[in-house]
C-alpha cells in the first residue's frame, strides 16, 4: 500500500505544480488550441497539459514501482513514443497516417517486448485459445482502438480526464488486490496525475491535455485492460473473475463504444476513420443544451453504471453481457440522435417599408410548397 500512496502523491504533486508553469509558458509562446468551426471552445486555450500529466506519471512509476522489471522499461519506452508523437501533433499537427504509424510503433513495443497480448477470448462467443496470427491482430487492434478512444472522447472540459481517473483507478484497485503492485502503481499514478490536471481542466478549462495526454491515457489503459483480462481469468489468482473480457470492456465502455461506433460511421460513408465530425456522444448531449459539466458528469456516471452492472452480473457470461451493453449503447445513442433538436436556419428580411430588419425562418410557406 505504501507504494500506491507514494505513487499517487508524487504524480499529483508534480502535475499540480507543473500545469501552472505550462500555462504561463504557453501564454508567452502563444501555444494555443485555436477555435475553429468544429471546436467547441471559443477562445484560444493552451493544449499542452499532457506535458504535466506525463511528468507526474513518469516520475511516480519510476520512484514508486516496487520492481523495475523488464516489462516496465518497455512500457516506459512505448510511453516515450506516444509522448513525442502527441507533443508534435499538439504543436505542429501530424497527418493521420503518421500518427497511426507512431501508435503502431508503441503497440509493437508493448506487444513484442512488454508481454501485452490477448491469447484467448476467455469464452466470448464460445472461443478460447486463439491462433498466433489472430492473437496478434486482435491485440494490435485493441491497443490502437483504446489509444484513440481517449483521444476522440476528449471533446468536453474534464471528460477524458474524469474517465481516465475512473478507468485507471478501477484497474489499479484490482491489481492491488491480486498483488500485481507494478500494474497497480501504474494505474493509481495515472489517476493521481489526472486528478491534479482536472483542477485546471474542469469547465471553464484553463488548459487542455491535448493528444499528448489523451494518447497516454489510452496507452496505459490498453496495457492495463489486456493484463486485467489475462489475470482475472486465471483460476490460480487470488481474485479470479468470471466474464473478465466483459468487465474489462465495461470499464472502458463509453470511450470504446463511442470510438468503434464513430469509426464505423466514417468507414460506412467512405471517409477516413480519423476524419473529424460531430457524431460523438458528447456532441449529441451538447446539442440537447447540456453544459460541459453536465455532459461530463452524465457520461462518467453512465460508465460507472456499466462497469458495476457487468461486475454484479458477471455470472451471465461475457457473450451476453457484451451484447447487452452494446445493445443498450446503441439504444441510448439512437434516442439521443433521433430526438435531438433540429437547428433552424434564419435569414434577414430587408423590408424597405419597415424601419427594422426582421429575422424570418429560412423555409418556404406550405402554400407555395403545395402548389409546386
VMD Tcl script that draws the C-alpha trace (Angstrom):
set ca {
  {0.00 0.00 0.00}
  {2.94 2.33 0.66}
  {3.94 2.10 -3.00}
  {0.48 3.22 -4.07}
  {0.40 6.18 -1.69}
  {3.87 7.28 -2.78}
  {2.96 6.94 -6.46}
  {-0.32 8.86 -6.17}
  {1.30 11.61 -4.07}
  {4.24 12.13 -6.41}
  {2.03 12.07 -9.51}
  {-0.46 14.55 -8.06}
  {2.11 17.00 -6.68}
  {4.32 17.05 -9.79}
  {1.37 17.55 -12.15}
  {-0.30 20.11 -9.88}
  {2.78 22.33 -9.82}
  {3.71 21.70 -13.48}
  {0.40 22.76 -15.03}
  {0.51 26.47 -14.00}
  {4.05 26.71 -15.39}
  {2.92 25.13 -18.67}
  {0.01 27.60 -18.87}
  {2.36 30.57 -18.40}
  {4.86 29.31 -20.97}
  {2.04 28.59 -23.44}
  {0.78 32.15 -23.00}
  {4.24 33.58 -23.61}
  {4.93 31.40 -26.67}
  {1.32 31.60 -27.95}
  {0.95 27.81 -27.98}
  {-2.83 27.59 -28.12}
  {-5.55 25.32 -29.38}
  {-7.20 27.80 -31.71}
  {-11.01 27.61 -32.06}
  {-12.48 26.74 -35.47}
  {-15.78 25.62 -36.94}
  {-15.61 22.15 -35.39}
  {-14.19 23.12 -31.98}
  {-16.48 23.67 -29.01}
  {-14.39 26.31 -27.23}
  {-14.49 29.91 -28.47}
  {-11.22 31.26 -27.01}
  {-7.60 30.17 -27.59}
  {-6.62 27.77 -24.78}
  {-3.23 26.10 -24.10}
  {-3.25 22.45 -25.14}
  {-0.03 21.14 -23.62}
  {-1.49 19.77 -20.39}
  {-0.24 16.34 -21.39}
  {3.28 17.52 -20.53}
  {2.31 17.90 -16.88}
  {0.36 14.64 -16.83}
  {3.27 12.70 -18.30}
  {5.82 14.30 -15.97}
  {3.84 13.31 -12.87}
  {3.04 9.82 -14.16}
  {6.58 9.00 -15.29}
  {8.29 10.21 -12.11}
  {5.74 8.38 -9.96}
  {6.15 4.96 -11.57}
  {9.95 5.26 -11.65}
  {10.09 6.01 -7.91}
  {7.11 4.07 -6.54}
  {7.22 0.89 -8.61}
  {8.30 -1.99 -6.32}
  {10.03 -3.86 -9.11}
  {12.00 -2.46 -12.03}
  {11.06 -5.35 -14.30}
  {11.87 -5.62 -17.98}
  {8.19 -5.17 -18.76}
  {8.13 -1.77 -17.05}
  {11.06 -0.48 -19.06}
  {9.24 -1.34 -22.29}
  {6.04 0.31 -21.08}
  {8.06 3.44 -20.42}
  {9.70 3.17 -23.84}
  {6.28 2.94 -25.50}
  {5.07 5.91 -23.45}
  {8.03 7.95 -24.78}
  {6.91 7.19 -28.32}
  {3.37 8.29 -27.52}
  {4.62 11.35 -25.65}
  {6.71 12.72 -28.52}
  {4.06 11.73 -31.06}
  {1.39 13.64 -29.16}
  {3.67 16.60 -28.43}
  {4.50 17.07 -32.10}
  {0.83 16.79 -33.04}
  {-0.17 19.35 -30.39}
  {2.39 21.86 -31.67}
  {2.76 21.20 -35.42}
  {-0.21 18.93 -36.34}
  {0.56 15.46 -37.68}
  {-1.23 13.74 -40.54}
  {-3.45 10.80 -39.51}
  {-1.16 8.28 -41.21}
  {1.94 9.50 -39.33}
  {0.03 9.41 -36.06}
  {-1.18 5.88 -36.84}
  {2.35 4.68 -37.63}
  {3.59 6.10 -34.33}
  {0.83 4.29 -32.47}
  {1.78 1.07 -34.25}
  {5.36 1.51 -33.05}
  {4.21 1.92 -29.45}
  {1.94 -1.12 -29.82}
  {4.84 -3.14 -31.24}
  {7.00 -2.35 -28.19}
  {4.44 -3.39 -25.57}
  {3.33 -6.48 -27.51}
  {6.69 -7.98 -28.51}
  {8.75 -6.73 -25.57}
  {6.26 -5.95 -22.83}
  {4.30 -9.20 -22.90}
  {0.97 -7.49 -23.63}
  {-1.02 -9.93 -25.79}
  {-4.55 -11.30 -26.00}
  {-4.00 -15.03 -26.31}
  {-7.55 -16.15 -25.56}
  {-11.14 -14.92 -25.92}
  {-11.86 -16.46 -22.49}
  {-15.18 -17.93 -23.60}
  {-16.54 -14.94 -25.52}
  {-18.62 -16.37 -28.42}
  {-17.51 -19.79 -27.18}
  {-13.90 -19.14 -28.25}
  {-10.95 -19.93 -26.02}
  {-7.35 -20.02 -27.30}
  {-6.53 -18.01 -30.42}
  {-4.09 -18.87 -33.21}
  {-0.96 -16.72 -33.09}
  {-1.89 -14.61 -36.11}
  {-5.38 -13.78 -34.83}
  {-3.98 -13.21 -31.34}
  {-1.53 -10.58 -32.60}
  {-4.06 -8.98 -34.95}
  {-6.64 -8.66 -32.16}
  {-4.05 -7.25 -29.76}
  {-2.86 -4.63 -32.24}
  {-6.46 -3.68 -32.98}
  {-7.29 -3.40 -29.27}
  {-4.25 -1.26 -28.44}
  {-4.83 1.13 -31.37}
  {-8.54 1.50 -30.61}
  {-8.02 2.09 -26.88}
  {-5.30 4.68 -27.55}
  {-7.58 6.56 -29.95}
  {-10.69 6.14 -27.81}
  {-9.49 8.60 -25.16}
  {-8.13 10.90 -27.85}
  {-11.51 11.06 -29.59}
  {-13.63 11.34 -26.43}
  {-11.57 14.38 -25.35}
  {-14.07 16.93 -26.66}
  {-15.59 18.40 -23.50}
  {-13.92 20.03 -20.48}
  {-12.99 17.39 -17.92}
  {-14.41 14.40 -19.81}
  {-11.33 12.43 -20.91}
  {-9.56 13.19 -17.62}
  {-12.52 12.10 -15.49}
  {-12.97 8.88 -17.46}
  {-9.21 8.27 -17.21}
  {-9.29 8.65 -13.42}
  {-12.10 6.10 -13.16}
  {-10.67 3.51 -15.57}
  {-7.07 3.62 -14.36}
  {-8.12 3.59 -10.68}
  {-10.51 0.68 -11.29}
  {-7.78 -1.43 -12.91}
  {-5.28 -0.29 -10.28}
  {-7.61 -1.37 -7.46}
  {-7.93 -4.87 -8.92}
  {-4.19 -5.29 -9.42}
  {-3.60 -4.09 -5.86}
  {-5.97 -6.79 -4.55}
  {-4.28 -9.56 -6.53}
  {-0.74 -8.47 -5.66}
  {0.42 -7.10 -9.04}
  {1.92 -3.97 -7.50}
  {3.72 -2.67 -10.57}
  {0.48 -2.53 -12.59}
  {-1.36 -1.12 -9.57}
  {1.20 1.67 -9.28}
  {0.77 2.43 -12.99}
  {-2.99 2.71 -12.66}
  {-3.03 4.81 -9.49}
  {-0.15 7.04 -10.63}
  {-2.03 7.93 -13.81}
  {-5.16 8.58 -11.75}
  {-3.18 10.88 -9.45}
  {-1.76 12.88 -12.35}
  {-5.18 13.22 -13.96}
  {-6.80 14.28 -10.69}
  {-4.33 17.17 -10.42}
  {-4.83 18.09 -14.08}
  {-8.62 18.16 -13.70}
  {-8.32 21.03 -11.22}
  {-7.33 23.19 -14.20}
  {-9.42 21.39 -16.83}
  {-12.95 21.45 -15.46}
  {-15.26 23.92 -17.17}
  {-14.27 26.61 -17.89}
  {-10.97 24.92 -18.76}
  {-7.71 26.82 -18.35}
  {-5.78 24.16 -20.26}
  {-6.39 21.07 -22.42}
  {-4.48 17.79 -22.21}
  {-4.03 17.63 -25.99}
  {-3.09 14.47 -27.87}
  {-0.08 14.06 -25.57}
  {-2.25 13.46 -22.53}
  {-5.16 11.70 -24.24}
  {-2.99 9.13 -26.03}
  {-1.01 8.50 -22.83}
  {-4.27 7.65 -21.02}
  {-5.16 5.34 -23.91}
  {-1.78 3.57 -23.93}
  {-1.76 2.94 -20.16}
  {-5.36 1.70 -20.21}
  {-4.62 -0.56 -23.19}
  {-1.85 -2.21 -21.16}
  {-4.00 -2.44 -18.04}
  {-7.13 -3.85 -19.70}
  {-5.26 -6.61 -21.54}
  {-3.30 -7.52 -18.41}
  {-6.56 -7.43 -16.43}
  {-8.36 -9.81 -18.79}
  {-5.46 -12.27 -18.78}
  {-5.03 -12.12 -14.99}
  {-8.68 -12.08 -13.91}
  {-9.48 -15.23 -15.88}
  {-6.66 -17.18 -14.20}
  {-8.22 -19.58 -11.65}
  {-4.97 -19.64 -9.67}
  {-5.04 -15.93 -8.89}
  {-6.31 -14.70 -5.52}
  {-9.33 -12.94 -7.04}
  {-10.45 -14.62 -10.27}
  {-13.35 -13.02 -12.12}
  {-15.82 -14.75 -14.40}
  {-16.50 -12.85 -17.64}
  {-13.26 -10.87 -17.39}
  {-13.47 -9.65 -21.04}
  {-16.94 -8.19 -20.42}
  {-15.84 -6.46 -17.21}
  {-12.77 -5.02 -18.92}
  {-14.94 -3.82 -21.81}
  {-17.45 -2.31 -19.37}
  {-14.78 -0.33 -17.52}
  {-13.81 1.24 -20.87}
  {-17.38 1.16 -22.20}
  {-18.01 4.79 -23.13}
  {-14.71 5.62 -24.88}
  {-14.51 2.21 -26.57}
  {-18.12 2.06 -27.74}
  {-18.15 5.67 -28.91}
  {-14.91 5.24 -30.87}
  {-15.94 1.98 -32.56}
  {-19.35 3.48 -33.43}
  {-17.87 6.67 -34.91}
  {-15.17 4.74 -36.79}
  {-17.90 2.52 -38.26}
  {-19.96 5.51 -39.39}
  {-16.96 7.15 -41.06}
  {-15.91 3.97 -42.85}
  {-19.53 3.36 -43.93}
  {-19.54 6.78 -45.61}
  {-16.11 6.09 -47.17}
  {-14.25 8.57 -45.02}
  {-11.05 8.20 -43.03}
  {-11.70 6.79 -39.53}
  {-9.62 9.69 -38.21}
  {-11.55 12.45 -40.02}
  {-13.34 14.91 -37.69}
  {-17.10 15.16 -37.27}
  {-19.75 15.86 -34.62}
  {-21.14 12.34 -34.10}
  {-19.63 11.69 -30.68}
  {-21.80 11.10 -27.63}
  {-20.72 14.40 -26.07}
  {-21.81 16.27 -29.21}
  {-25.26 14.70 -29.02}
  {-25.58 15.74 -25.38}
  {-24.33 19.26 -26.06}
  {-26.93 19.59 -28.83}
  {-29.59 18.99 -26.19}
  {-28.43 22.03 -24.25}
  {-26.33 20.35 -21.55}
  {-23.34 22.24 -20.19}
  {-19.80 20.83 -20.26}
  {-20.04 19.91 -16.58}
  {-23.39 18.18 -17.06}
  {-22.11 16.23 -20.07}
  {-19.01 15.09 -18.20}
  {-20.97 14.07 -15.10}
  {-23.61 12.19 -17.14}
  {-21.10 10.24 -19.21}
  {-18.86 9.30 -16.27}
  {-21.85 8.13 -14.20}
  {-23.08 6.08 -17.17}
  {-19.66 4.44 -17.48}
  {-19.57 3.63 -13.75}
  {-23.04 2.06 -14.01}
  {-21.96 -0.12 -16.96}
  {-18.92 -1.34 -15.00}
  {-20.98 -2.06 -11.87}
  {-23.64 -3.96 -13.83}
  {-21.01 -6.04 -15.62}
  {-19.36 -6.91 -12.30}
  {-22.55 -7.88 -10.44}
  {-23.97 -9.83 -13.41}
  {-20.67 -11.45 -14.43}
  {-22.11 -14.96 -13.99}
  {-24.28 -14.36 -17.07}
  {-21.13 -14.72 -19.16}
  {-19.06 -12.48 -21.41}
  {-21.07 -13.02 -24.58}
  {-24.46 -11.99 -23.20}
  {-23.00 -9.17 -21.13}
  {-21.15 -7.59 -24.06}
  {-24.12 -7.95 -26.41}
  {-26.36 -6.46 -23.73}
  {-24.06 -3.48 -23.18}
  {-23.64 -2.85 -26.91}
  {-27.42 -3.07 -27.45}
  {-28.02 -0.64 -24.60}
  {-25.41 1.70 -26.01}
  {-26.99 1.73 -29.47}
  {-30.43 2.25 -27.94}
  {-29.27 5.29 -25.97}
  {-27.43 6.75 -28.98}
  {-30.49 6.23 -31.20}
  {-32.74 8.03 -28.72}
  {-30.30 10.93 -28.44}
  {-29.83 11.16 -32.20}
  {-33.42 10.96 -33.34}
  {-34.81 13.21 -30.60}
  {-32.14 15.92 -30.74}
  {-33.35 19.44 -31.53}
  {-33.23 20.24 -35.22}
  {-31.42 23.51 -35.95}
  {-33.43 26.13 -37.84}
  {-31.88 28.36 -40.46}
  {-32.80 32.03 -40.45}
  {-32.28 34.86 -42.92}
  {-32.53 38.61 -42.51}
  {-35.53 40.21 -44.21}
  {-34.59 43.62 -45.54}
  {-38.02 45.20 -45.92}
  {-37.70 48.77 -47.25}
  {-41.12 49.73 -45.87}
  {-40.09 48.67 -42.37}
  {-37.56 50.61 -40.36}
  {-36.33 47.49 -38.54}
  {-34.66 44.43 -40.03}
  {-36.71 41.30 -39.43}
  {-35.41 37.77 -38.94}
  {-37.59 35.20 -40.70}
  {-37.35 31.37 -40.95}
  {-35.38 30.21 -43.95}
  {-38.20 27.93 -45.25}
  {-40.87 28.14 -47.87}
  {-44.51 28.64 -46.86}
  {-46.62 25.49 -47.03}
  {-48.95 27.06 -49.61}
  {-46.10 27.61 -52.01}
  {-44.75 24.10 -51.48}
  {-48.16 22.53 -52.14}
  {-48.59 24.41 -55.42}
  {-45.33 23.13 -56.84}
}
mol new
graphics top color blue
foreach p $ca { graphics top sphere $p radius 0.5 }
foreach p [lrange $ca 0 end-1] q [lrange $ca 1 end] { graphics top cylinder $p $q radius 0.2 }
display resetview
